[in-house]
Amino acid sequence: MSREIRRSMPLLPISIVMQLTDLTARQIRYYEEHELIEPARTEGNRRMFSLNDVDALLEIKDLLDQGINMAGIKKVFALKNEPVVTNQHKKDITDADLRRILREEMQQAQTMQRTSLRQGDLSRFFRR
C-alpha cells in the first residue's frame, strides 16, 4: 500500500481531529462547507478524516494566523490543486509573435503620448 493511499484513508473522527488541530467542530464544518476539505462519511453520516484532511486543516489554521482571509485561503488551495503545466504543454510563443506584441505596445504608447520603460529598451531592436 502506497504512502499516499494510507494518508488519504478516512480513519479519524471529528473529536480526534479537534484535539490534533485545536479547532472547534464548528470551524472544521465551516471549512468543509467552503470545500477546503472533504471528509468521508460513514453509513451513519459521521465525518471521518484522513491524515491529508488534518494536514489541510493545519495549513488553514497557519494561513489564518498569518492574516490571510478565507478568499485568500481558497485561492491558495485552488492553486495547490491546479494541475502543473510543464513547458512542453504550454503554447510556445514564437519570436515573430513576441516582436508583434512588443511593436503593438510601443505603437500604443506613442498614440497615447506616453513612453513605457520597455519602449526605451526595446526601441533599438525595431526599425520604424
N, C-alpha and C positions, 0 to 999 in steps of 0.2 A: 504494500500500500504506500503510495507516494506521500510525501510530506504535505503537499497542497491538499490532497484529499482528506488527510487527517485533520488539517487545520479548518477545513470547511464543514466538518461533521457537526451537526447540531447536538451538543451534549449538555449545555449549561442552562439551568432555569434562570429566570429573571432575578431571583433572590441572590444567587451566587454572583451574577453579573453586577448587581448593585454593589456588592461587597468589593469586587475586584476593581470597579471603576469609580467608586464613591459618587455615583449618580443615583438619583431617585428613580423609582419606577416610572413616574410621570415624565421625567426627562428622557428616559430610554424610549418610551412610547412616542414621545414627541419627535424624536429623531427617526423613528420608524415611519411615522406619518409623513415626514418630509423625504422619505425614501433614501435616507442616508445609510440605513441598514435594512436587511430583510431577513429577520429570524424565521426559522422554520416553525411550523405549528404541529402540535400533536393531534391525535384524534379528538382529544378533549379541548382543542383550540388553545392550549397553553403554548407560550413562546419558548422556543429552545434556541439558544445562541451558540454559535461556533466561536472558535478562537479568533477567526477573522473578524467576526462581529465585535468581539471585545476590543481587538486592535483598532477597529474603526471608531468605536466609542471613545477610546483613549485619545485617538487623534482629534476627534471632535472637541473633546474637553481641552486638549492642548491649544487648539486653534482659538477656542473661545477665551482661554486665559491670555492669549496674545492679543485679544481685542478684535478678532475677526468676527463679523456678524454672520447670520445664517446664510445670507445670499452669497457671501464670500466663501463660506464653507461648502456650499453646494457647487460653486464653480471649481473649487479645489478638487472635490470628489469627481466632478464631471471630467476634469482634465486627467485625473488618475485613471479613470475607466475608459477614456478615449483610446482607441487603438493607435499604436505607434506607427507612424508613416515613415517608411525608410526612404532614402534618397532615390532608390530605384523606382518607387511607385509615384513619386512626385513628378509633375509635369515639368520637364526642364524648359527653361526659358532660353531661347536662342540669343546669340549676340545681336542679331538684327532686331529682335523684339525689344531687347534692352535699349538699344540705341533709339528705336522709335519712341519708346516710353519716355526716355530722358529728353529727347528732342521736343516732344509734345509738352513736357513740363517746362522746358525753357521758353517755348513759344507762349505758353500761358502766362508765365511770369512777365514776359515782355509786354503782352497786351494789357496786363494789369499794372504795368509800370512798377513792378517790384523785381527785386533781384534776390533770388534764393542763394543760400550759401553754396549749394551744389552747382548752381549755374556758373559761378566764377571758376570753380574747379573743373567743371566739365566742358566749358566753352572751348577750351583749347583742342578738344577732340572732334569738334564738328565744324564743318565749313558752312558758311552762310550762303 
